Amino acid sequence: MSIVKQKTDQAVKILNELGIDLWLTYVRKTSEIHDPSLYFLLEDTWLTWQSAIIISKNGQKIVICGRYDAQNIEVSGIYDKVISYDQSIKEELLAVLNELKPKNIAINYSFDNIAADGLTHGMWLRLNKMLEDTEYINRLISSENLLAALRGRKTELELENIRKAVDFSELGHKKVSETARIGMSEEEIEEMLLKFTKENNLTVSYPPLVHVGPSTSIGHGKASSDIKIKKGDLINVDYGVFYEGYASDLQRMNYVLQDGEDIPTTEVRRAFETVIKAINAGAEKLKPGVQGWEVDCVARKVVTDAGYQEFMHALGHQIGRNVHDGGCLLGPRWEKYGKSVMYKVEEGQAFTLELHVYVENHGYCSVEEDVIVTEDGCEFLSDRQLELSLLKL
Amino acid sequence: MSIVKQKTDQAVKILNELGIDLWLTYVRKTSEIHDPSLYFLLEDTWLTWQSAIIISKNGQKIVICGRYDAQNIEVSGIYDKVISYDQSIKEELLAVLNELKPKNIAINYSFDNIAADGLTHGMWLRLNKMLEDTEYINRLISSENLLAALRGRKTELELENIRKAVDFSELGHKKVSETARIGMSEEEIEEMLLKFTKENNLTVSYPPLVHVGPSTSIGHGKASSDIKIKKGDLINVDYGVFYEGYASDLQRMNYVLQDGEDIPTTEVRRAFETVIKAINAGAEKLKPGVQGWEVDCVARKVVTDAGYQEFMHALGHQIGRNVHDGGCLLGPRWEKYGKSVMYKVEEGQAFTLELHVYVENHGYCSVEEDVIVTEDGCEFLSDRQLELSLLKL
């Protein structure tokens, strides 16, 4: 069974849970604007003319599309009914609505959730014009809650891809430890990872982030060609890939031993241990039913209790078709995170757990793991980093 | 000077022509939803948080974007002012509007024009919420006319890319003539072209269309593995590529001589000559100031005067960043083409000229050329096909 088949079946289940009668994804020329939901609805198929992808609470799966696109949808076998048109989609769409008589229709737009906001404004205007003389015009709602659930709950096939993406990220991190040399710049590490990814016919799920030593620029800045590995440096790398469209997102730490050192300085060890303890605390808290912010809170407390400055980002985000995915976020109740941190955690969601502390004179100490939420807790998808990787260069 | 610099300068000129004070392209996470206008506004730069790209009638070029994206925009040197924010774009955007005081603001959405409709509905709602207590809320218009002009009028650098795309398409067509063999299927020809394109590190601007003999399925259907070249067949191939993001779109004709033939049958010759005459007629008519439908009309008349059934598509569409581009279409005044065929042709627009007739027992006879509109006419970008390519297989 394909992922698309699994996800469209799952959508029916979620429609019933949420009390939504119909999910309508309305698109045109998907080679130009690709609605992020299409990955779950179509198998590598492009739609040219205006098209409607319809899934109902009762399990009907219907596509209305232009004549030349119909055949590809039919052969996929996902849809019970493929209705094609030559002139205008309006009559066919109204006929389907009049048959199904939905009391509410979830449409592919969202104020907050980027991954649920694929409808263009021009298409919104078109949809409203088509429905203006019907009762359906007042029944349109956002499909964002449906998509938060659908993107979050990973099927077995999805999880398999994420596992493979995680495994490959680990290989990349291993290569960093193996190739690191005194004098190697942040940029050289980044380039090595990009080359390694490409050689293996994969793509990165985001540009790799490389932080070397105390003078690195923290965040999403470009890797520097001036900042080079020296003794006593913490080396942090954030590297993930897409495997069959599914993302991993992992950070690993190396430490370059100084002359005469066999173990890192106390401050480095204490920083690393604090990061690991905070991840442990988050992982222990993470289970179905807790709200996102609660998980963030326990990890954040470990960091502040240890006397470090708190990290100014969320403890964890979901991964999936995107490297930031789903609805629920494991983050603090800050204004900018809005309702995402109030969502309850569900079984089958894949999260990152990541946080950092900064160590004076040594650099940025940050670890990131990937986990999947189980029935009563969570399971690590990554082979956890529990010890600092020590490099004698 | 880069294409982006040229196009943003051109936008200022068009704003003045159209009496528009401000062009505002409002986007977020452009790796997910990529507004088609961004190709003309940014050089391979991704924007993550909500961002506003602003060009004013007076030549101001301003970007407001998240902190981590600002540096990449600054180094491009296109924008006079890059304003970054941490929490919310609202204050910065209102400050810019209050400084420029535009009496109208062209926004990136369009009912009709897909290439001018990059704003998602969620982003439209956000924009309206930001502006709800200001006078600007009632000054929003579509940027579709601005974009029709901007996409249409090719700069020298754009034209150079299109010329290279056209040249490469011709190589592909030459390869079809060279490799065609009795028994070769439509699908094999398609696969050969895809392989050839990939080997040369280019991408096709659309899936190649292959029509072999009288039993081919006409239109955008998939090439058949069952329909194979035999003597007496017309072989039509429609093949274009992207060169540095700019498209070509060319059709060429081969004819497989039958035993004892040195020239094709009279019907085949008459069909081919009619197609060429119709292209000639269209090219003669094509010049700045004529409306799109007028050019279509003269070519269509050649076909119907010769007693053939008229072709059920437009004579020509623009090419550029997309294989169907710009605003003006050289098509008949059919309802589905709307106002696109009423636009006046402008200097610097690149068009296809394409049409077909069907020849009983031999197949689909269609030629497509690419032209650029000059000051007082048009110039062929392609090395015209004036003779049917004859294959002795």
Interface residues (C-beta under 8 A of the other chain):
Chain A: R28 K29 E32 I33 H34 P36 T48 Y68 Q71 N72 Q87 S88 Y109 S110 F111 D112 N113 I114 A115 A116 D117 G118 L119 T120 H121 G122 M123 W124 L125 R126 G219 H220 G221 K222 N322 E335 K336
Chain B: R28 K29 E32 I33 H34 P36 T48 Y68 Q71 N72 Q87 S88 Y109 S110 F111 D112 N113 I114 A115 A116 D117 G118 L119 T120 H121 G122 M123 W124 L125 R126 G219 H220 G221 K222 N322 K336
